[in-house]
């Protein structure tokens, strides 16, 4: 069913507004530093909505309903952790970064453990964000292809070009203000979805909960001490690891702390953003459960849909295309675009900032003075290159099979599992030395590689497979680096007390 003129107008207006925001801040001008920190002048509510937009992406808008449609509410369990992590963030993490004054989240790692630590963190960040952006673009393509009639290729290209363009022109200030708009559109879109699902239930809104309860759809999954399957315990451990990493060491979040106009504003922004994640995530989980009830109550619609229900990621787009009136379809497409763009723009700007601060200036220019014009050229060039790489990642993901949320959770654990452990080691142990940190990271990366690769081992090697679920990769990688580093530090201290030389060097 082709889009109506009203739907097309709504989508075009939305895209023009976000592009206009980027052009507006480009016309206003500003230094390279302002491109990265917005003059450290933004209020708490603006930064808070931006944090929410960064947190809630197309992964939330599309993958959460898909997961709860086919399974249970375990994704919501994941989102209950961030507000608890916020307590630690506002007490220790925000003051730490605000006091350091560095716009880069990883400069202090270089100061603490040497240049290798900074480079390691930057590389992990780049890999993680390229994977995340690719997943988000892929999800948008899955959603919009049946809604617009475009091919996956064109959806990915259009989304990638638009978001790269306004990030390129507007810098972090343009990113944050568009995030505010996108967060509002995203939340309104979720409410619109829930309204139409409930309104179209044959037995009314209460029928959703009756069918969902009968199907055990509100369950958080299994609860036991097993670490080999995605039990509630495994999801919580994974959520603690991932969310703590985002709040402590993720450049996209640390940069938000730095753009706030004061320490108090930075603290308030975290509370605003993270407390809102719980009800918003609940809405998206309710969409998936509601869709399950909607199609369970009307099996004839499932039969008419054909192969659509073989892919849970396609169920919400199918509902939008076939059940929503003209105008609402265009608004929901804009909301899906908003969900993707609100995270992609943040990641692109953050990656460009890291490249300038931690790669270009120290290793290309050898810490020589870099002009403001040259810095802006580097930021612009990196934004363009990374936008292109992200589009390529999305194309690659179109050939992947399986639930996209599970795939993203695994990619995030693999690429980012070691950064948090290194950060915590430096924060907790003032006696941890550079050689200790290097060996701890080696152990952590070896653990991550083993847990990632070994599930495919066969024959004689099958006995050495990792027994843990893939969600535990990030948890184990972090734990091995932190605990291994602490034990190595104690070992080194004991050797020195007895007058012996430690048996390892770096």
C-alpha positions as CSV (number, residue, x, y, z in Angstrom):
1,X,0.0,0.0,0.0
2,X,1.7,3.3,-1.1
3,X,2.0,6.1,1.3
4,X,-0.6,8.9,1.1
5,X,0.3,12.4,0.3
6,X,-0.3,13.4,3.9
7,X,2.2,10.7,5.1
8,X,4.8,11.8,2.6
9,X,4.5,15.5,3.6
10,X,4.9,14.6,7.3
11,X,8.0,12.6,6.6
12,X,9.5,15.3,4.4
13,X,8.7,18.1,6.9
14,X,10.4,16.1,9.7
15,X,13.5,15.5,7.6
16,X,13.7,19.1,6.6
17,X,13.4,20.3,10.2
18,X,16.3,18.1,11.4
19,X,18.4,19.2,8.5
20,X,17.5,22.9,9.1
21,X,18.7,22.5,12.7
22,X,22.1,21.4,11.5
23,X,22.3,24.3,9.0
24,X,21.2,26.8,11.6
25,X,24.1,26.0,13.9
26,X,26.5,25.9,11.0
27,X,25.4,29.4,10.0
28,X,25.8,30.6,13.6
29,X,29.4,29.5,13.3
30,X,31.7,28.7,16.2
31,X,35.0,27.2,16.9
32,X,36.1,23.5,16.8
33,X,35.8,23.5,20.5
34,X,32.2,24.6,20.3
35,X,31.6,21.9,17.7
36,X,32.5,19.4,20.5
37,X,31.2,21.0,23.7
38,X,28.5,23.6,22.6
39,X,30.3,26.2,24.7
40,X,29.3,24.2,27.8
41,X,26.2,26.3,28.0
42,X,23.2,24.0,27.8
43,X,20.5,23.6,30.4
44,X,19.6,20.4,32.3
45,X,16.3,19.6,30.5
46,X,17.9,20.0,27.1
47,X,20.8,17.7,27.9
48,X,18.4,15.3,29.7
49,X,16.2,14.9,26.7
50,X,19.3,14.4,24.6
51,X,20.5,11.7,26.9
52,X,17.1,10.0,26.6
53,X,17.3,10.2,22.8
54,X,20.8,8.7,22.8
55,X,19.7,5.9,25.1
56,X,16.5,5.1,23.3
57,X,17.2,4.3,19.6
58,X,15.7,2.3,16.8
59,X,16.9,-0.7,18.8
60,X,14.3,0.3,21.4
61,X,11.6,1.3,18.9
62,X,11.8,-1.8,16.8
63,X,13.7,-4.5,18.6
64,X,12.0,-4.2,21.9
65,X,8.5,-4.8,20.5
66,X,9.9,-7.6,18.4
67,X,11.4,-9.2,21.4
68,X,8.3,-8.9,23.6
69,X,6.1,-10.0,20.7
70,X,8.0,-13.3,20.3
71,X,9.1,-13.7,23.9
72,X,8.7,-11.9,27.2
73,X,9.5,-8.6,29.0
74,X,13.2,-9.4,29.6
75,X,14.2,-6.2,27.7
76,X,12.3,-4.2,30.3
77,X,14.3,-5.9,33.0
78,X,17.4,-4.5,31.2
79,X,16.0,-1.0,31.5
80,X,15.3,-1.1,35.2
81,X,19.1,-1.0,35.9
82,X,20.0,2.5,34.5
83,X,18.3,4.6,37.2
84,X,20.2,2.6,39.9
85,X,23.5,3.2,38.0
86,X,22.6,6.9,37.9
87,X,23.2,7.2,41.6
88,X,26.8,6.2,41.1
89,X,27.1,8.5,38.1
90,X,25.9,11.7,39.8
91,X,28.0,11.0,43.0
92,X,31.3,10.0,41.4
93,X,31.4,10.0,37.6
94,X,30.1,13.4,36.7
95,X,32.3,15.2,39.3
96,X,35.3,13.2,38.0
97,X,34.9,14.3,34.4
98,X,33.7,17.9,35.2
99,X,36.8,18.4,37.4
100,X,39.2,16.9,34.7
101,X,37.9,19.3,32.1
102,X,38.7,17.0,29.2
103,X,36.1,16.7,26.5
104,X,37.4,13.2,25.7
105,X,36.4,10.4,28.0
106,X,39.6,8.6,27.4
107,X,42.3,11.2,27.9
108,X,42.5,10.4,31.6
109,X,43.2,6.7,30.7
110,X,46.3,7.9,28.8
111,X,47.4,10.0,31.7
112,X,46.8,7.1,34.1
113,X,48.2,4.1,32.2
114,X,50.0,5.5,29.1
115,X,49.0,6.3,25.5
116,X,48.3,2.6,24.7
117,X,45.3,2.7,27.2
118,X,43.8,5.7,25.4
119,X,44.2,4.2,22.0
120,X,42.8,0.8,23.2
121,X,39.7,2.6,24.5
122,X,39.2,4.7,21.4
123,X,39.5,1.6,19.1
124,X,36.9,-0.3,21.3
125,X,34.6,2.7,21.1
126,X,34.9,3.0,17.3
127,X,34.1,-0.7,16.9
128,X,31.2,-0.6,19.3
129,X,29.6,2.4,17.8
130,X,30.0,1.3,14.2
131,X,28.2,-1.9,15.2
132,X,25.5,0.0,17.0
133,X,25.0,2.5,14.2
134,X,24.9,-0.4,11.7
135,X,22.2,-2.2,13.7
136,X,20.1,1.0,14.0
137,X,20.3,1.7,10.3
138,X,19.4,-2.0,9.5
139,X,16.4,-1.9,11.8
140,X,15.2,1.3,10.1
141,X,15.5,-0.4,6.7
142,X,13.6,-3.4,7.9
143,X,10.8,-1.1,9.2
144,X,10.6,1.4,6.4
145,X,11.0,-0.9,3.3
146,X,7.5,-2.3,3.6
147,X,6.1,1.1,4.6
148,X,7.6,3.1,1.8
149,X,8.2,0.6,-0.9
150,X,11.8,1.6,-1.1
151,X,14.6,-1.0,-1.1
152,X,16.7,-1.6,2.0
153,X,19.6,0.0,0.1
154,X,17.8,3.3,-0.4
155,X,16.5,3.5,3.1
156,X,19.9,2.9,4.6
157,X,21.5,5.5,2.2
158,X,18.9,8.2,2.9
159,X,19.0,7.8,6.6
160,X,22.8,7.7,6.7
161,X,23.2,10.7,4.5
162,X,20.6,12.9,6.3
163,X,21.9,12.1,9.8
164,X,25.6,12.5,8.7
165,X,24.7,15.9,7.1
166,X,23.2,17.6,10.1
167,X,25.8,16.1,12.4
168,X,28.5,17.4,9.9
169,X,27.1,21.0,9.9
170,X,25.6,21.4,13.4
171,X,28.2,19.8,15.7
172,X,27.2,18.7,19.2
173,X,24.8,21.7,19.6
174,X,22.9,20.7,16.5
175,X,22.9,17.1,17.6
176,X,21.5,17.9,21.1
177,X,18.7,20.2,19.9
178,X,17.6,17.7,17.2
179,X,17.7,15.0,19.9
180,X,15.2,17.0,21.9
181,X,12.8,17.1,19.0
182,X,13.5,13.4,18.2
183,X,12.9,12.3,21.8
184,X,9.5,14.0,21.8
185,X,8.6,12.5,18.4
186,X,9.8,9.1,19.6
187,X,7.7,9.1,22.8
188,X,4.6,10.4,21.1
189,X,5.0,7.7,18.5
190,X,5.1,5.0,21.2
191,X,1.9,6.4,22.7
192,X,0.2,6.5,19.2
193,X,1.1,2.8,18.7
194,X,-0.3,1.7,22.0
195,X,-3.5,3.7,21.4
196,X,-4.2,2.1,18.1
197,X,-3.4,-1.4,19.3
198,X,-5.8,-1.0,22.2
199,X,-8.5,0.7,20.2
200,X,-8.5,-2.0,17.6
201,X,-8.7,-5.0,20.0
202,X,-12.0,-6.8,19.4
203,X,-12.6,-7.2,23.1
204,X,-11.3,-3.8,24.1
205,X,-8.1,-2.8,25.9
206,X,-8.6,-5.3,28.8
207,X,-8.4,-8.1,26.3
208,X,-4.7,-7.2,25.7
209,X,-3.9,-8.0,29.3
210,X,-6.1,-11.1,29.4
211,X,-4.4,-12.7,26.4
212,X,-0.9,-11.6,27.4
213,X,-1.4,-13.0,30.9
214,X,-2.6,-16.3,29.5
215,X,0.4,-16.5,27.3
216,X,2.8,-15.6,30.1
217,X,4.0,-12.6,28.1
218,X,4.7,-10.3,31.1
219,X,7.3,-12.7,32.4
220,X,10.9,-11.6,32.9
221,X,12.1,-15.0,31.8
222,X,13.6,-17.8,33.9
223,X,15.1,-17.1,37.3
224,X,17.9,-19.4,38.4
225,X,21.6,-19.2,38.9
226,X,22.5,-20.5,35.5
227,X,24.9,-18.4,33.4
228,X,24.5,-20.4,30.2
229,X,21.1,-19.1,29.1
230,X,19.5,-15.6,29.1
231,X,17.9,-15.9,32.6
232,X,16.8,-12.8,34.5
233,X,20.1,-12.9,36.4
234,X,22.1,-12.9,33.2
235,X,20.1,-10.0,31.8
236,X,20.6,-8.0,35.0
237,X,24.4,-8.7,35.1
238,X,24.7,-7.8,31.4
239,X,22.6,-4.6,32.0
240,X,24.8,-3.6,34.9
241,X,27.9,-4.0,32.8
242,X,26.6,-2.3,29.7
243,X,24.8,0.6,31.4
244,X,27.7,1.2,33.8
245,X,30.0,1.3,30.8
246,X,27.8,3.8,29.1
247,X,27.5,6.1,32.1
248,X,31.2,5.9,33.1
249,X,33.2,5.7,30.0
250,X,31.1,6.1,26.9
251,X,32.1,9.2,25.0
252,X,28.5,9.9,23.8
253,X,27.4,10.2,27.5
254,X,30.5,11.8,28.9
255,X,30.3,14.5,26.2
256,X,26.7,15.3,27.5
257,X,28.1,15.8,31.0
258,X,30.6,18.4,29.6
259,X,28.1,20.4,27.5
260,X,25.9,21.2,30.5
261,X,26.3,24.7,31.8
262,X,27.1,23.7,35.4
263,X,27.8,20.7,37.6
264,X,24.2,20.9,38.9
265,X,22.8,21.0,35.4
266,X,24.8,17.9,34.4
267,X,23.5,16.0,37.5
268,X,19.9,17.0,36.8
269,X,20.2,16.0,33.1
270,X,21.2,12.5,34.1
271,X,18.2,12.1,36.4
272,X,15.9,13.5,33.7
273,X,17.2,11.3,31.0
274,X,17.5,8.0,32.9
275,X,14.3,8.2,35.0
276,X,12.4,8.7,31.7
277,X,13.9,5.6,30.2
278,X,11.8,3.3,32.4
279,X,8.3,4.4,31.3
280,X,9.4,4.8,27.7
281,X,10.9,1.3,27.6
282,X,7.8,0.0,29.2
283,X,5.7,1.6,26.4
284,X,7.8,-0.2,23.7
285,X,7.6,-3.5,25.5
286,X,3.8,-3.0,25.8
287,X,3.6,-2.4,22.1
288,X,5.1,-5.9,21.4
289,X,2.8,-7.6,24.0
290,X,-0.1,-5.7,22.6
291,X,0.7,-6.8,19.0
292,X,0.9,-10.4,20.3
293,X,-2.6,-10.0,21.8
294,X,-4.0,-8.2,18.8
295,X,-3.0,-11.0,16.3
296,X,-3.8,-13.8,18.8
297,X,-7.3,-12.5,19.0
298,X,-7.5,-12.3,15.2
299,X,-5.7,-15.3,13.7
300,X,-7.2,-14.6,10.3
301,X,-5.0,-11.5,10.1
302,X,-1.9,-13.7,10.6
303,X,-2.9,-16.1,7.9
304,X,-3.5,-13.1,5.5
305,X,0.0,-11.7,6.4
306,X,1.8,-14.8,4.9
307,X,5.5,-15.0,5.8
308,X,5.6,-11.7,7.7
309,X,5.3,-13.3,11.1
310,X,8.4,-15.5,10.4
311,X,10.4,-12.4,11.3
312,X,9.4,-10.7,14.6
313,X,11.3,-7.5,13.6
314,X,8.8,-7.0,10.7
315,X,5.6,-7.3,12.8
316,X,5.4,-3.7,14.0
317,X,6.0,-2.2,10.5
318,X,3.3,-4.6,9.2
319,X,0.8,-3.4,11.8
320,X,1.6,0.3,11.0
321,X,1.2,-0.3,7.3
322,X,-2.1,-2.2,7.5
323,X,-3.9,-1.0,10.6
324,X,-3.1,2.7,11.0
325,X,-4.9,5.6,9.1
326,X,-3.2,8.0,6.8
327,X,-1.3,10.7,8.7
328,X,-0.6,8.3,11.6
329,X,1.5,6.2,9.3
330,X,3.6,9.2,8.3
331,X,4.0,10.2,11.9
332,X,5.1,6.7,13.0
333,X,7.7,6.6,10.2
334,X,9.0,9.9,11.4
335,X,9.1,8.5,14.9
336,X,11.1,5.4,13.7
337,X,13.5,7.8,11.9
338,X,13.8,9.9,15.1
339,X,14.6,6.8,17.1
340,X,17.5,6.0,14.8
341,X,18.9,9.5,14.2
342,X,18.8,10.5,17.9
343,X,21.6,7.9,18.6
344,X,23.5,7.9,15.3
345,X,24.2,11.6,15.4
346,X,25.5,11.4,19.0
347,X,27.8,8.5,18.1
348,X,29.2,10.2,15.0
349,X,30.0,13.4,16.8
350,X,31.5,11.6,19.7
351,X,33.7,9.5,17.4
352,X,34.9,12.6,15.5
353,X,35.7,14.3,18.8
354,X,37.8,11.3,20.0
355,X,39.7,11.1,16.8
356,X,40.7,14.7,16.9
357,X,41.6,14.8,20.6
358,X,43.2,11.3,21.0
359,X,44.5,10.4,17.6
360,X,45.0,13.4,15.3
361,X,46.5,15.9,17.7
362,X,48.9,13.6,19.7
363,X,50.0,11.2,16.9
364,X,49.5,13.0,13.6
365,X,50.5,16.5,14.7
366,X,52.7,15.2,17.5
367,X,51.0,17.6,20.0
368,X,52.0,20.7,17.9
369,X,49.6,23.6,17.8
370,X,46.6,22.8,15.6
371,X,44.6,25.7,14.2
372,X,40.9,26.0,14.8
373,X,40.2,25.7,11.0
374,X,42.3,22.6,10.8
375,X,40.5,21.1,13.8
376,X,37.1,21.7,12.3
377,X,38.2,20.2,9.0
378,X,39.3,17.1,10.8
379,X,36.0,16.9,12.7
380,X,34.0,17.3,9.5
381,X,36.1,14.8,7.5
382,X,35.8,12.1,10.3
383,X,32.1,12.6,10.5
384,X,31.7,12.0,6.8
385,X,34.0,8.9,6.8
386,X,32.3,7.3,9.8
387,X,28.9,8.0,8.3
388,X,30.0,6.1,5.2
389,X,31.4,3.2,7.3
390,X,28.2,3.0,9.3
391,X,26.2,2.7,6.0
392,X,28.5,-0.2,5.0
393,X,28.0,-1.9,8.4
394,X,24.2,-1.7,7.9
395,X,24.5,-3.3,4.4
396,X,26.5,-6.1,6.0
397,X,23.9,-6.7,8.7
398,X,21.2,-7.1,6.1
399,X,22.8,-10.6,5.4
400,X,22.7,-11.6,9.0
401,X,20.1,-14.0,10.5
402,X,18.5,-14.1,13.9
403,X,17.0,-11.6,16.4
404,X,18.7,-8.3,15.8
405,X,18.5,-7.3,19.5
406,X,20.4,-10.5,20.5
407,X,23.0,-9.7,17.8
408,X,23.5,-6.2,19.0
409,X,23.8,-7.2,22.6
410,X,26.5,-9.7,21.6
411,X,28.4,-7.1,19.4
412,X,28.3,-4.6,22.3
413,X,29.8,-7.2,24.7
414,X,32.5,-8.2,22.3
415,X,33.7,-4.8,21.2
416,X,33.2,-2.9,24.5
417,X,33.8,-5.5,27.2
418,X,37.3,-4.4,28.2
419,X,37.0,-0.6,28.5
420,X,35.0,-0.5,31.7
421,X,37.3,-2.9,33.5
422,X,40.3,-0.7,32.7
423,X,38.5,2.4,33.8
424,X,37.5,0.8,37.1
425,X,41.0,-0.6,37.7
426,X,42.4,2.9,37.4
427,X,39.7,4.4,39.6
428,X,39.7,1.8,42.3
429,X,43.4,1.0,42.6
430,X,45.8,3.9,42.7
431,X,48.7,1.4,43.0
432,X,47.9,-0.3,39.7
433,X,50.9,0.3,37.3
434,X,51.1,0.5,33.6
435,X,52.5,-3.1,33.2
436,X,49.7,-4.4,35.5
437,X,47.1,-2.7,33.4
438,X,48.5,-4.1,30.2
439,X,48.6,-7.6,31.4
440,X,45.1,-7.3,32.9
441,X,43.8,-6.1,29.5
442,X,45.5,-9.0,27.8
443,X,43.8,-11.4,30.1
444,X,40.5,-9.6,29.6
445,X,40.7,-9.5,25.8
446,X,41.8,-13.2,25.7
447,X,38.7,-14.0,27.8
448,X,36.4,-12.1,25.4
449,X,37.9,-13.8,22.3
450,X,37.5,-17.2,23.9
451,X,33.9,-16.6,24.9
452,X,33.1,-15.2,21.4
453,X,34.9,-17.8,19.3
454,X,34.7,-21.0,21.3
455,X,31.0,-21.8,20.9
456,X,31.7,-22.8,17.3
457,X,34.5,-25.3,18.3
458,X,33.9,-28.9,17.4
459,X,35.8,-32.2,17.8
460,X,38.6,-32.3,20.3
461,X,38.2,-28.6,20.9
462,X,34.6,-28.9,21.9
463,X,35.6,-29.7,25.5
464,X,37.1,-26.2,25.8
465,X,34.0,-24.2,24.8
466,X,32.8,-21.3,26.9
467,X,29.9,-22.5,29.1
468,X,28.5,-19.0,29.4
469,X,25.8,-17.3,27.5
470,X,27.0,-14.6,25.1
471,X,25.4,-11.8,27.2
472,X,28.1,-12.7,29.8
473,X,31.0,-11.7,27.5
474,X,30.9,-8.1,28.6
475,X,30.5,-9.1,32.3
476,X,33.4,-11.5,32.2
477,X,35.7,-9.3,30.2
478,X,35.2,-6.4,32.7
479,X,35.5,-8.7,35.7
480,X,38.7,-10.4,34.5
481,X,40.4,-7.0,33.8
482,X,39.4,-5.5,37.1
483,X,40.0,-8.5,39.4
484,X,43.0,-9.7,37.4
485,X,44.5,-6.2,37.7
486,X,43.9,-6.0,41.4
487,X,45.5,-9.4,42.1
488,X,48.5,-8.5,39.9
489,X,48.8,-5.2,41.8
490,X,48.9,-7.1,45.1
491,X,51.4,-9.6,43.7
492,X,53.7,-6.8,42.5
493,X,53.5,-5.0,45.9
494,X,54.3,-8.2,47.8
495,X,57.3,-8.9,45.5
496,X,58.6,-5.4,46.1
497,X,58.2,-5.7,49.9
498,X,60.3,-8.9,49.8
499,X,62.9,-7.2,47.6
500,X,62.1,-9.4,44.5
501,X,61.6,-8.1,41.0
502,X,58.1,-9.0,39.5
503,X,58.3,-11.7,36.9
504,X,56.7,-9.7,34.1
505,X,57.4,-6.5,32.2
506,X,55.7,-4.3,29.8
